[in-house]
Amino acid sequence: MGKIFYSASKRGFFLEEDKAIYEDASGWPMDALEISQQMYEDLLSGQSNGQQIIPDATGYPVLVTPEVDPKVVTAQNTDQFNRLLIATSAAAFPLQSAVTLGIATSEDQSALAALQQYAIDLANTDLSQNPAAFPAAPAGVKLPI
């Protein structure tokens, strides 16, 4: 690959080998700055991991971690919490019914206790954190998600 350029005004990368095509069309960006192959690869890697590429004060590209609105984080985590709690309740209901009717096996009782503890652990999850540290589902219990 030939020389690589970044344009702050276009917020994009341009290859020197395509310069004639750009000049014939909309034009080569006046603010195009040459960057190294390593910088280009680092920027794309960061972008694929959720970071954003923006120009710094000099026009060169840098990676930034986008800020997330705390209300959005809490709302997304609350949605996940609700899905997990509904699935936990659905898995626990037949086990609780078996206990109530006196027909539960020891495995049923153990699974119910694990689901009840899991529900308590879910309730103690800090939903304002990004990412929220949701507890792992109980081993051997399949949640209907």
Secondary structure by P-SEA (a helix, b strand, c coil): ccbbbbbccccccccccaaaaaaacccccccbbbbcaaaaaaaaaaaaabbbbbbccccbbbbbcccccaaaaaaaaaaaaaaaaaaaaaaaaaaaaaaaaccccaaaaaaaaaaaaaaaaaaaccccccccccccccccccccc
